[in-house]
Amino acid sequence: MDPSDRQPAERLERAECDLDKLLELSESLTASSAIEGTLFSISGLISDVLDSDRCSIIVLDDDHRAGYIVASSDDPTVTHLSIDLEDYPEIRETIRMYAPLIVDDVHRAPIFDSVRDKIAGKPVGSTVLFPVVLDRRVQAVLHLRTEQTRERRLTRSEIRFGRIVANVAGIALRNARLYETVRDRSERRLSDRIRAERRLRQIEKYQRFFDFAGDGLMIVDGSARILFANRAAQAILGFGADDMSRIRLGDIVQDDSREDLDAILLAIFDGRYVRDQDLAVLKADGETAVLSMTCAPLADAAGEEDLPELVERERSPSSTGGNRKTATAIVSFRDVTTTRSMEDELRRTKDFLTNLINSSADAIVAADMAGNIILFNPTAEIITGWSSDEILGTDVARMYPQGVARQILAELRSEEFGGPGKLQERREHLMTKGGDVVPVNLAAAIVYDQGEEVATVGIFADLRERLDLEAQLEKAQQKLELSERQSAVMELAGAAAHELNQPLTSIIGTVELMMRKVAPESVAAPYLETLLAESDRMAESVRRLGQLTRYKRIPYVGDTDILDLGATVEED
């Protein structure tokens, strides 16, 4: 036969042989569900077709730093042998090239220079690698070796056959993973169902106890779906038993509490307890209620916690999306709407009173019954010089002169100073930080709680400015009185001098005429001289009285004071 006629016949025979091998491979895939046996068949088949001494199927890890030999054509017991890819430059090159790698002579190939010492003496002559690509990533390789160097190059048909087998191996690996995933999910569902049934049986056992509990009790799953709710929970929320089984917590929670609900669920998934977490919800009648919740992961009947498997689920109203752990939790709660409203009102009242005390123009100081200062407003700081940080918790007696604090407490408890528990406003003195004494007006009281003394409070008004003002007013009043008195004296002196001067002048003139007519030897002459001298004295006094410009008194008889005319004139 002509050689040219023989070559097409050989190619046809070779193609039929390859098809037989592929048929055998497909039958192996359908006949066995064990991935190990399938991979072993694939390694043996490609080893025979490509005339190799050994074919290994190596699955790679995610970062391509290690690999695992899951099948080897010369050893069916090899199923999970770990290797370091640093020792296999040919595998790293196949990953990089994303294509088959053929090395006919390993000992001369530069790619093996980095591991030349390690492969010296080993029966490795040639190697061929085919990448197994899944999801556009090299997930495994078919690694073929021969002990001798390859004399004949692989044909295009052989390379194509190797790539086909690599794809088949990829399909087998994918199907194995899918089968394992389905099996695991089925087992998880079965396990979850068994556990759920077990929990429900436990719940039914304690349902009577739950129904008589005063607080609302619910059991929720990982998606916040309500699995069970006792009568108190139904009464608080206003939903019936059938309605409760169809809703999730996310369906009734208010928008401003969704983050709080997510925090509760995350804590449950992490196995942590949540205590006294407020959650605003919408009740069946449309009214908003604030629930104080305490949550804890619920263990199954065997005492084990729920499995933390990851499940794929859609975003729910109470979820932040993504994969979330499955869990079951018991939730106890009570309606604290009225309580929280009262707390808000009390908080606002407290803030108002605090602002009122801090804004007061008077000093306000409170102490417990042991004498420790518990309140010290800014005005008290200004008056005493102490800051709140310095004086809070110290003895209130340091603010008073010695013994005064004890005396004030005794008077507060007596009935003589405004009745028990009260002290009417009065003058007292405080001690400053620097040791100065400050006059104040003090009003004090005892604070009672259900008839028991719990604190004392004092209100102080600084009198320093007031006393200074009073002193200035008193001085001004004295000056005014003196000025008015001087004015009256001046007017009186002027009027008296005017009225006395005329008759006195007549008297003096008359006496002088009489002295001219009376002889010096006359008995009347001395009397007239005396009368004239005293009249001159009176005239001098009237003159001084008319010149009066200052007011000065001198003691006279007893407690009586008189005007000192001589001293006044001299001073003027």
BATOR-210945 format. One record per residue (C-alpha): x, y, z; residue in three letters. Coordinates in steps of 0.05 Angstrom, whole numbers, plus 32768, in hexadecimal, padded with zeros to 4 digits. Example, Ala and Ser with C-alpha at 12.3 -4.5 7.8 and 13.67 -1.06 7.14 Angstrom:
% residues 2
80F67FA6809CALA
81117FEB808FSER
//
This chain:
% residues 572
800080008000MET
801780467FF0ASP
8031806A802EPRO
800680A6801CSER
7FC9807A801FASP
7FE0805C8062ARG
7FE680A08087GLN
7F9B80B48081PRO
7F89806E8097ALA
7FB5807480D5GLU
7F9880B980E6ARG
7F52809C80E0LEU
7F648061810CGLU
7F838091813FARG
7F4580BD813FALA
7F198081814AGLU
7F45806C8185CYS
7F4080B181A3ASP
7EF580AF819CLEU
7EF4806B81BEASP
7F1C808881F8LYS
7EED80C481FDLEU
7EB1809481FDLEU
7ED2806C8233GLU
7EDD80AC825BLEU
7E9580C38254SER
7E7D807E826AGLU
7EAB808382A7SER
7E8E80C882B8LEU
7E4680AE82B5THR
7E53806C82D7ALA
7E7380858317SER
7E5E80BB8348SER
7EA080B7836DALA
7ECC80F08356ILE
7F0B80CC836BGLU
7EFE8091833DGLY
7EEB80BF8303THR
7F2A80E8830ALEU
7F5480A9830EPHE
7F34809082CDSER
7F4280D382ABILE
7F8B80D282C0SER
7F95808B82A7GLY
7F7280988265LEU
7F9A80D58251ILE
7FDA80B48269SER
7FCE807A8238ASP
7FBA80A681FEVAL
7FF680D58204LEU
8028809D8214ASP
803B80B88258SER
805680928294ASP
802B80B982C5ARG
7FF280EB82C5CYS
7FDF81128303SER
7FA2813E830DILE
7FB58178833AILE
7F8081A78358VAL
7F9B81EC8369LEU
7F89821983A5ASP
7F6D825F839CASP
7FAF828583A0ASP
7FD682528375HIS
800A824583AAARG
7FF981FC83B8ALA
7FD981C28394GLY
7FBA817F83A4TYR
7FC48140837BILE
7F7E81228379VAL
7F8C80EA8348ALA
7FC980C7832ASER
7FC8809482F2SER
7FFD80678313ASP
7FE18067835AASP
7F9680638367PRO
7FA1807183B2THR
7FB980B883A6VAL
7F7D80E683B2THR
7F95812383D9HIS
7FE0812D83D7LEU
7FF7817483E5SER
802F819483BDILE
805181D883BEASP
804D81FC837ALEU
8091821C8388GLU
80AF81D88376ASP
808781D48335TYR
809A820C8306PRO
807781E882CCGLU
803481EE82F0ILE
803F823782FEARG
8051824382B5GLU
8011821E829ETHR
7FE8824B82CCILE
800B828982B0ARG
800482738267MET
7FBB825D8270TYR
7FCB8227823BALA
7FEB81E28235PRO
803681DC8243LEU
806181A78220ILE
80AA819B8236VAL
80CB8163820DASP
810D81658234ASP
8107817A827DVAL
8153817A8289HIS
816081AE8254ARG
812281DA825EALA
8134821E827FPRO
80F2821E82A4ILE
810D81EA82D4PHE
814E820E82E6ASP
813282268329SER
812581DD833FVAL
815E81BB831AARG
817C81A1835BASP
813A81848372LYS
812A815D8332ILE
817181438329ALA
817080F78328GLY
812580F28322LYS
810680CA82E9PRO
80E8810682C5VAL
80F9810E827BGLY
80BE8135825ESER
807E81538276THR
803C816C825AVAL
800A81978280LEU
7FC281A8826DPHE
7F9E81DE8296PRO
7F5881CF82B1VAL
7F32821182ACVAL
7EF4821E82D5LEU
7ED2826382D9ASP
7F0B828082AFARG
7F3E826B82E1ARG
7F70823282E2VAL
7F5482068319GLN
7F7D81C6830BALA
7FB081A982DBVAL
7FBB816582B9LEU
8005815682C4HIS
802381208297LEU
806A8106829EARG
809880D5827BTHR
80D980B98296GLU
80FD80C48254GLN
810181008228THR
80CA810181F4ARG
80E680F081AFGLU
80A580FE818AARG
8080813F8190ARG
8036813C81A1LEU
800881448166THR
7FD281788161ARG
7F9F8141816ASER
7FC0812A81ABGLU
7FC4817081C6ILE
7F7B817B81B4ARG
7F6A813881D6PHE
7F8F814F8215GLY
7F6981918217ARG
7F27816C820EILE
7F38813D8248VAL
7F4C817A8272ALA
7F0781988264ASN
7EE781568277VAL
7F0E815682B8ALA
7EF6819D82C5GLY
7EAE818882BAILE
7EB9814D82EAALA
7ED6817B831FLEU
7E9D81AD8316ARG
7E6881778319ASN
7E89815A8357ALA
7E87819D8379ARG
7E3E81A88363LEU
7E2B8163837CTYR
7E4D816E83BEGLU
7E2B81B283C5THR
7DE6819583B6VAL
7DF3815C83E5ARG
7E0C818B841CASP
7DD081B88413ARG
7DA1817D8416SER
7DC381638454GLU
7DC081A98473ARG
7D7681AF8462ARG
7D6A816B8481LEU
7D93817D84BESER
7D7081C184C4ASP
7D2C81A084BEARG
7D3D816C84F2ILE
7D5781A28520ARG
7D1C81CF8514ALA
7CEC81968523GLU
7D1481868562ARG
7D1181CF8577ARG
7CC681D3856ALEU
7CBC81968595ARG
7CE481B885CCGLN
7CBB81F785C2ILE
7C7A81D185C5GLU
7C9181B28607LYS
7C9A81F88625TYR
7C62821B85FFGLN
7C34821C863BARG
7C6B823C8664PHE
7C79826F862DPHE
7C2F82808627ASP
7C2B82928670PHE
7C6A82BD8670ALA
7C5F8307867BGLY
7C91831C8646ASP
7C8A831285FCGLY
7CB282D685E4LEU
7CC382C6859CMET
7CF082968577ILE
7D0D82B18536VAL
7D3982938501ASP
7D7582B184DEGLY
7D4A82DA84AFSER
7D2382F884EAALA
7CE582CD84D9ARG
7CBB82C08516ILE
7CB682758523LEU
7C90827A8564PHE
7C7082B1858EALA
7C4E82A985D1ASN
7C0C82C985E5ARG
7C2E83058605ALA
7C54831385C4ALA
7C14830E859CGLN
7BF0833D85CDALA
7C28837085CCILE
7C2E83728580LEU
7BE483688572GLY
7BEE832F8540PHE
7BCD82EB8543GLY
7BF482AA8545ALA
7BEA829E84FAASP
7C0082E584E8ASP
7C3E82DF8514MET
7C5582A184EFSER
7C5382C784ADARG
7C7A830684BFILE
7CC2831784CDARG
7CDD834984FELEU
7CF4837284C3GLY
7CAC837984ACASP
7C96839E84EBILE
7CD583C28501VAL
7CD7840D84F6GLN
7D09842A84C5ASP
7D32844D84FBASP
7D3B840A851FSER
7D5183DF84E4ARG
7D9A83E784F5GLU
7D8B83D2853DASP
7D6983948522LEU
7DA4838384F6ASP
7DD2838C8532ALA
7DA6835B855AILE
7DA783278523LEU
7DF2832D8519LEU
7DFC83248564ALA
7DD182E58562ILE
7DF982CA8527PHE
7E3982D6854DASP
7E1F82B18589GLY
7E1982F085B4ARG
7DE2830485E4TYR
7DBC834585DBVAL
7D9C83658618ARG
7D6B839E861DASP
7D7083B585D5GLN
7D3783E585C3ASP
7D1483DA8581LEU
7CDC84058564ALA
7CA683DA8542VAL
7C6383E48521LEU
7C2A83BF8543LYS
7BEF83A0851FALA
7BC383DD8530ASP
7BF5840C850EGLY
7C108429854FGLU
7C5B842C855DTHR
7C7684078599ALA
7CBB840585B7VAL
7CD083BE85CCLEU
7D0A83AF85FASER
7D28836E85DFMET
7D56833A85FDTHR
7D6F830685CBCYS
7D9982C885CFALA
7DAE8291859EPRO
7D82825385A6LEU
7DA6821085AFALA
7D8781D08594ASP
7D70819685BFALA
7DB5817785BFALA
7DD381B785DBGLY
7DF881C9859BGLU
7DF4820E857DGLU
7DD682178537ASP
7E06820884FELEU
7E25824884E1PRO
7E1D82338499GLU
7E1B826A8465LEU
7DDC826C843CVAL
7DCC829583FEGLU
7D8D82BE8408ARG
7D6E82FD83EEGLU
7D72833F8414ARG
7D3A83438447SER
7D1F83828467PRO
7D48837384A5SER
7D88835F8482SER
7DC483838468THR
7DCA8352842FGLY
7DFD831D841BGLY
7E0982DA843CASN
7DF082D58484ARG
7DF6829E84B7LYS
7DB9827584C8THR
7DA682788510ALA
7D6B8272853FTHR
7D61829E857BALA
7D3082A785B4ILE
7D1982EF85BDVAL
7CF7830A85FBSER
7CDB835085FBPHE
7CAC837F861FARG
7C8883BE860AASP
7CAE83FA8626VAL
7C8C843085FDTHR
7C6F8453863ATHR
7CAF844A8661THR
7CDA8467862AARG
7CAA84A18623SER
7CAE84AF866DMET
7CF984A9866AGLU
7CFC84DB8631ASP
7CCF850B8658GLU
7CF985028697LEU
7D38850D866EARG
7D1D854D8651ARG
7D0785648697THR
7D4B855386B3LYS
7D6D8579867AASP
7D4085B58687PHE
7D4E85B486D2LEU
7D9885AC86C6THR
7D9885E88697ASN
7D6E860F86CALEU
7D9F85FF8702ILE
7DDB861086D7ASN
7DBC865186C0SER
7DA686688706SER
7DC286AA871EALA
7DC5868C8765ASP
7DF68657877CALA
7DD586128785ILE
7DF985DC87ACVAL
7DDD859787BFALA
7DFC856287EBALA
7DE8851C8801ASP
7DD8850E884AMET
7E2084FB8856ALA
7E3485418843GLY
7E5485318800ASN
7E47856687CBILE
7E208549878FILE
7E0C8589876ALEU
7E3385CA8760PHE
7E1A85FA872CASN
7E45862D8705PRO
7E2F86688731THR
7E488643876EALA
7E8A863A874AGLU
7E8E8686873DILE
7E7D86988786ILE
7EAB866687A9THR
7EE4865F8776GLY
7EDE86128776TRP
7ED085EC8736SER
7E9E85B38735SER
7ED685808729ASP
7EFA85988767GLU
7EC185998798ILE
7E9085638782LEU
7E92852887B2GLY
7EB4855187E9THR
7E968566882CASP
7E6585A18828VAL
7E7F85BA886BALA
7EBD85D78848ARG
7E90860D882BMET
7E7C8629886FTYR
7EA1864588ACPRO
7EAD860F88E0GLN
7E6E85F088FDGLY
7E3E861788D0VAL
7E2C85DC88A3ALA
7E1785B188DFARG
7DF085EA88FCGLN
7DCA85F588BAILE
7DB885AA88B7LEU
7D9E85AC88FEALA
7D7485EA88EFGLU
7D5885C888B0LEU
7D3E859088DBARG
7D1F85BE890FSER
7CDC85E2890DGLU
7CF68627891FGLU
7D13863F88DDPHE
7CDC863188ABGLY
7CC685EC88BEGLY
7CE885A788B8PRO
7D0E85A18877GLY
7D0F85EC8868LYS
7D3B8626887ALEU
7D22866C886EGLN
7D50869D884BGLU
7D8386BC8878ARG
7DC886D9887AARG
7E0386A8887BGLU
7E4C86A68866HIS
7E7086778836LEU
7EBA86678831MET
7EDC866F87EETHR
7F14864487D2LYS
7F45867B87E5GLY
7F2B867E882DGLY
7F0286BE8826ASP
7EBF86C68849VAL
7E8586D7881BVAL
7E4286F18837PRO
7E0786CE8817VAL
7DBC86C6881EASN
7DAE867D882BLEU
7D6E86558820ALA
7D73860A882BALA
7D4785CC882AALA
7D4A85818835ILE
7D37855487FAVAL
7D0B8519880DTYR
7CFE84D887E9ASP
7CC184B48804GLN
7CCB84D68847GLY
7D1684C6884BGLU
7D4B84FC884AGLU
7D7684F4880CVAL
7D9885378801ALA
7D9D85808816THR
7D9D85BB87E6VAL
7DB2860287F2GLY
7DA6864087C8ILE
7DD6867A87D3PHE
7DD386C287BCALA
7E1586E887BDASP
7E0B872687E8LEU
7E4E874887DCARG
7E35877787A6GLU
7DF4878387CBARG
7E188794880CLEU
7E4787C387E7ASP
7E0C87E487C7LEU
7DE987EA880AGLU
7E27880A8829ALA
7E2B883B87F0GLN
7DE1884C87F8LEU
7DE988568843GLU
7E2488858838LYS
7DFD88AB8804ALA
7DC188AF8834GLN
7DED88CA886BGLN
7E0B88FE883DLYS
7DC689118826LEU
7DAD8919886DGLU
7DEA89418880LEU
7DE2896D8843SER
7D9889798853GLU
7DA98987889CARG
7DE089B88888GLN
7DB189DB8858SER
7D7C89E2888DALA
7DAF89FC88C0VAL
7DCA8A2D888EMET
7D858A47887EGLU
7D728A4B88C8LEU
7DB48A6D88DAALA
7DAB8AA188A3GLY
7D638AB088B7ALA
7D758AB48901ALA
7DB08AE288F4ALA
7D858B0F88C9HIS
7D4C8B1288FCGLU
7D7A8B1C8939LEU
7DA98B4E8919ASN
7D758B888915GLN
7D5B8B86895DPRO
7DA18B7B8977LEU
7DB98BB98951THR
7D818BE18971SER
7D938BC789B6ILE
7DDD8BD989AEILE
7DCC8C1F8993GLY
7D9C8C2C89CDTHR
7DD08C168A01VAL
7E058C4289E2GLU
7DD68C7F89E6LEU
7DC58C6F8A2EMET
7E0F8C6B8A40MET
7E1A8CB18A23ARG
7DE38CCD8A4FLYS
7DF88CAA8A8EVAL
7E358CC38AB4ALA
7E6E8C948ABDPRO
7E668C998B09GLU
7E1D8C848B03SER
7E078C438B22VAL
7DE88C308ADFALA
7E298C398AB7ALA
7E468BF38AC7PRO
7E058BD28AB5TYR
7E018BF68A73LEU
7E498BE18A63GLU
7E398B998A73THR
7DFA8B9E8A48LEU
7E238BBB8A0FLEU
7E598B858A15ALA
7E268B4B8A15GLU
7E038B6C89DASER
7E468B6D89B4ASP
7E4E8B2289C5ARG
7E098B1489AAMET
7E198B3C896CALA
7E598B138962GLU
7E308AD28968SER
7DFD8AEB8936VAL
7E368AFD8907ARG
7E538AB8890DARG
7E0F8A998903LEU
7E078AC088C3GLY
7E4A8AA988A9GLN
7E3C8A5E88B8LEU
7E508A30887DTHR
7E5F89ED889FARG
7E3989C388D0TYR
7E5B89A7890FLYS
7E3D89928951ARG
7E5B89918996ILE
7E41897089D5PRO
7E17899A8A03TYR
7DF089838A3FVAL
7DE289398A45GLY
7DD689198A01ASP
7DC8895C89E0THR
7DF5897789A9ASP
7DF989C08994ILE
7E1689E58958LEU
7E5E89FA8963ASP
7E5F8A3F8944LEU
7EA78A4D8956GLY
7EC38A0D8938ALA
7E988A1588FBTHR
7EB18A5A88ECVAL
7EF98A4688F7GLU
7EF38A0A88C8GLU
7ED18A358894ASP
//
